[in-house]
Amino acid sequence: MSAPLLTTEEVAVLLGVKPTTVYAYVSRGLLTSRRNADGKNSLFAKTDVDTFLANRKRTTTPGIQTDITLIKDGSLYFRGRDATMLAQTATYEAVAALLWTGDLRDTPFKAAPELRELAIAVTAPLPETARLTDRLRVTVAAAAAADPLRFDIAPAAVLATGRQLLATMVQALPSRSGVYPVEETSFAQELWHRLTRETPAKPGLYALNAALVLLADHDIAASTLAARVAASTRAHPYAVVSAGLAALDGPLHGAASALAYPLLAEAVRGRGPMAALADRHRSGTPIPGFGHPLYPDGDPRARTLFGLIADGPVRETALELADTVRERSGQAPNIDLALAALTLQHGMPADAGEAIFAVARTAGWLAHALEEYGDRPSRFRPTGAYAGLPPL
């Protein structure tokens, strides 16, 4: 029995391309066609199309073996330790060390005074419209330019660079409270004064530190892949962080909490969760802060962070919003909604969640860079599947 034959239009639908793209595949020898009885139209053997489709789905990007982060059965682990437990028991500084070395050691982050002053000077002229993450990107670039030994990617050098860079990124941000903490303060407290005018208290600092820990890494997310690709070319640690920051800037990644923030703020200050949701549905705008493909039963990071936010209108409204969405769509809140609740609770700006995310994930990017530096260089080279016009 001969194999079923498909028309050009049927092949285009099966492959998800335009008919002209199918012709391009034929001209390049990737697909074989035959003429139908009238000699005017092309036909394709379904077995050939199935084989082509299977080959196209394969990737030449190498699988990434990592010892850093595991997401399994709805849980998140750093070096085999439950990240939600670490968020409640360890400092961000210690978790950064765990990601980098496997050793949960609380080593302070310190910025060289001259580097901090340089970062402050280069970010000072930025306009008021500059987001916090814009300032972070400029600081990273300035720190790289000021380090003549930036191409030293020995593990000890990367650790020293990481600790100093993280401290500089935060300390170069303007203080919203007008307070600049003295030395030996925690990293969370340093960041706190750059995000809010509210006087720091133990519960708030505890929650902010937990958010930093929960966001420190998340396996091979888009920004982490970008960071690893940079590290595979032996780019220096500052460039690795810059690559991560670039990918993080998308609204579907690190900026997602900034989209959840106005929704939650409207629900808290306006007519309540139901009206806020109704306005979004009426405009056709997706509801931010819900669902995660890796956590079909709910994001454990969100549950943990919500548990650390003080009782009050913000937390109560966020949980009511979450219950309403869960009942109607089955989607549970993710870390973006919890981060929006944390920042709104403490009077932080709408882009504070994005800044927390960027600072936190810097530790993860550097952990993956350390791993990538020990692997084969320039190993990421996917093959493009050209679907344009054939050469003339």
Salt bridges, closest charged atoms under 4 A:
ASP50 OD2 - LYS46 NZ 2.96
ASP103 OD2 - ARG105 NH2 3.10
ASP134 OD1 - ARG131 NH2 3.48
ASP134 OD1 - ARG137 NH2 2.47
GLU184 OE2 - LYS110 NZ 3.78
GLU190 OE1 - ARG194 NH1 2.99
GLU198 OE2 - HIS346 ND1 2.75
ASP217 OD2 - HIS368 NE2 3.07
ASP249 OD1 - ARG131 NH2 2.70
ASP249 OD1 - ARG137 NH1 3.48
GLU266 OE1 - ARG280 NH1 2.98
ASP279 OD2 - ARG271 NH2 2.87
ASP279 OD1 - ARG282 NH1 2.92
ASP299 OD2 - ARG301 NH2 2.89
ASP311 OD1 - ARG315 NH1 3.12
ASP323 OD1 - ARG326 NH1 3.01
GLU354 OE2 - ARG131 NH1 2.85
GLU371 OE1 - ARG228 NH1 2.76
GLU372 OE1 - ARG228 NE 2.79
GLU372 OE2 - ARG379 NE 2.60
ASP375 OD2 - ARG379 NH2 3.64
